[in-house]
Amino acid sequence: MSLYFRSICSSSAGNCLALWSDSTKLLIDCGLSSMKRTRAALTSLFDDPTQIDSVLLTHTHSDHIAYYPLRVLDEYGLMIRLHDDCVNQLADKHFREYAFKNVQLKPYKSKAFTVGDFHIQPFEVAHNPYYPTYGYQIRFQDTKIVIATDFCDWGSVFEYFVDADFIFVESNHNLELLRQYYNPNSRFHLPNPDAGEMLVTICQESQKPPQQVILGHLSDQRNEPAIALQETRQAFQDAGVEMNFNLDVAPLRQPSEILKL
C-alpha cells in the first residue's frame, strides 16, 4: 500500500500539510487565507475532499486554522481532531458565532488514536504558553512519520523523532536576520541552528537515519531556504555526523511536489 505526503503551504502566513494512503486521507492544519484558496487546495489534492478522513490541528493560531478555512471544512462535513485543551479556544477565536453544524469536532487527550490506516500519537511541544500546541508521531505499517512545527525547545520531545523514516520539522529563522528584523514572537519558534542540532541528536540516537527530512515553517523575512539548508548541513559537519538522508525545504506559499514515502 502506498503512502504520500505534500506540503500545501508552510510559513507564518499559512500552514497546511497532507498525508495519505490508498484508503486514508489526513490534513495536518488548514490555515489558508480564504475560502477560495482552501477549496482550490483541497480539490487539487483529492478528487472528492469530502472523503478526507480527518483534519489534525496542531493549535489554534490563525496561520494553522481560521474562520474561512473552517467554513470550507464545514461545507465538506469533515472531522477535526484537536486536543481537548484547544476546543473552547477554537470556538472563541474562530467561530465568529457561526454554527458550524457540519464540522465534526472530535477532541483527543494524550493517548494515541487511530484514523483509518494511521496510528497517531500526539505530543505537546513548547510554544506560546497561551496556545497549547501539539506535534504528531504517525505510524503507517512499518513507516514512522513525525510532524512538528511551532516550538522553541526540542529537548523534551526529540525522542518522538528517534528512528523516524520521515520528519517534517520547523526551522523558523536565522539568528542574524532576526537581529535585523526583530520579532518578539520568534522566541516561540525554533531557529535554524537549534533545528540542525536537534536533527544531529536524532540521528545519533537512532538505529537508522531518516530517509527524508523537510524543514518547514520558515519565516519569510527572517530566513531563506538556502540559509536553512546550509545551517542544517553545518550542524552535521560541526558534529562530525554524516547526513545520510534527503534534506529539503517546504515552499512557503506554494505546494510542494508530491512525495512518495
N, C-alpha and C positions, 0 to 999 in steps of 0.2 A: 504494500500500500504506500502511495506517495505522500510526501509532506512538502508544503510550500510556505514561503514567507515573503511578505512585501511590506516595505515602509511606504505609506501614502504621503506622510509628511512628518518631520521631526525637528522641532525647534521651539523657541519661546513663543512663536506665532501660531503654533498648532501642532497637534500630535495625533497620529492615527496609524496603527500597525495592524497587519492582517496575518493570521496563521491558519492554515487549513490543510486538511487531508482530503481523501476522496469522499469522505462522508461527514466530516465535521468542519464547520467554519467558525472561526473566532475573530473578533476585533479586540485589540487592546487600545482603549481610549478612542474617542471620536471628537476631537477638538477642532473641527473645521469651522471656517469663518462664516458660512452661510448655508441655508437650506439647499440652494442650487449646487454649491460645491460638494456638500455632503451626498446628495443624490448622485451626482456625477461620479464621485469617488467610489461609492458602493456598487453602482451599476457597472462601472468599469472593472471592478473586481469579480463580481458574480452576476450571472445572468438573472438570477432572482434573489435580490437582497433579503426578501422575507425568509429565506432559508438559512440566514446567519443564525447559528445556534446560540451564541451569547456574545455580549459586549462586556469585556472585563475593564473596569475603571480602576486606574491606579490611585486617583484622588480627584478632588472637585475643582481644582484650578481651571480657569476658563480656557486655557490652551489645551486642556485634556477632555473637557466636556463643557457644553454651553447650551443655552436655550435653543438656538436654531438647529444644531445637530439633534438635540432631544426631540424637536418637532418631527424630524425625519424618522428617527428611531421609533417614535410613537406611530407614525403612519404605517411603518412596516410591522408594528406589533412585536418588536424584538425584546429579548430578555437582557437585562442589565444585571451583572454580578458586581457588587461592590461591598466593601467592608461595612459591617453593621454600624461602626462609628461614623460613617460618611453619609448615611441615609438622610438624616434630617438636614445636614449641611447641603446636600444636593438639592433638596426641595427649597430650602431657604434662599439659596444662592441663584438657582437657575430656573425654577418652575414659573416664576412671574405670575402666580395664581392660575396658570394653565393646568387643566385637569390631568393631562397625560393618561387618559383612560386605557390606552392600549399597551403602553410600556409595562413590561413585567419586571418589577424590581425584586431581585432575589438576593438578599444580603448573605454574606458569609461571615464567619468569625475567624479563628486562627487555623482551624483544621482544613486539611486538604479536601477537595471535592472533585467530582468528575463531570465533564461536559463531553458527551459523545466519546470520541477516541482519546480525549486528553484528560490526564490526571494532573490536577493543578494544586500546587502548594503556594499560597500567598505568604509573603513575609514583609514585615514592616521595615521601612527604611527611614533614615533621619533626614527630614526635610523641614519645611516651615512648621513649627510646632502647633500652629492653629489648623493645619490641614493634614490629618492622618494620611499617610502615603504608603503604597504597597508595591512591591515587585512580585514577579511570578516565576516560580520554577515549574515548568511544564514537561511532563513525560508523555511521549508517544512511542509505544512499543519499546525499542531499545534506545531511543533517542531522547536526550535531555536538553531542553531549551531553557534558557534563563533570560528574562527581560526585566530590566530595571533602569529607570531614569529618575531625575528629580530627587537626588540625595546628595549629602555632603560629607558623609562618613561611611567608609566601606568596612571598617574593622569588624563590625558585629555581624555582617551579612555575607562576607566573601565565601564562607563555607557553602552557601547555597549554589555558588558558581563552580565549585570543585567538580572536575570530571564532566563538565557540560560539553556537549557537542556543538552547540550554537549559543552565542552570547550577544545580546544587544544591550549596550551599556552606555550610560551618559559620559560624555567628555565635553563639558559645557564651555569652558573658557580658558584662554591663555592668560597667564598672570600679568604679563606686560601690557596686553591690550586692556585688561581690567583696570590697570593703573591709569591708562589713558582715557578710558570711557567707564568710569566707576559706576557701578550699580550695586546698591546695598543688598539687593535680593540675590546677588551672586553668591553670597555666603551660604545659601541653601543648596548650592549646586556643586558638582564635582569638577574641579579644574583638571586640565589635561595631565599634569604630572601625577596627580593622585590616581586618575584613571589608569595611566600607564603602570604605576606601582601596584595597583590592585591586580591588573592582568598578569604582571610578573608573578605576584604571590599565588594567584590561582594556578598558574602553570607549574610553579614549584610544588604546590600541594597536590596536584592532580597526577593520577597514574598515566593519563594520556592527555595531550593538548586538545583544545577545541579544534574543530575543523574550520570554523568560521567565526570571526568577531566583527561586529558592526558597531562603530561609535555613533551615538545619536545625541539628540537634543543639544546641538551646538548653538551657541549664541551667534547671531548674525553680525553683531557689532564687536564682540569680544573674542571671536575665534574665526578660524578659517579651516576648511578641510585639510589642506596641505600641512598646516601647523599641527592640528590634532594628530594626524598620521605620524608626522615627524617626531613629536614628543613621545608618542607611544613607542615608536621604534627606538628612540633614545633611551627610554627607561629599560628596555630589554638589553640594549647594548651596555649600559652602565652596570646592570646587574650580572652581565655575563651569561644571560639566559638566551637560548636560541628561540627565535619566533617561528614555531612550526605550525602556523595556521594562516589562513587568508584573512587579511585585515582590510576593512573598507569603512567608508563614512556614509551615513544615510543622508540623502539630499534634504535640505531644509524645508523646501516648499513643494517639491515635485515628487512624484512616485519614483521609487527605485525600480530596478529590474526585479522580476520575479525570481526568487532564489529557491532552487530545489534542494532541500536538506537531506 
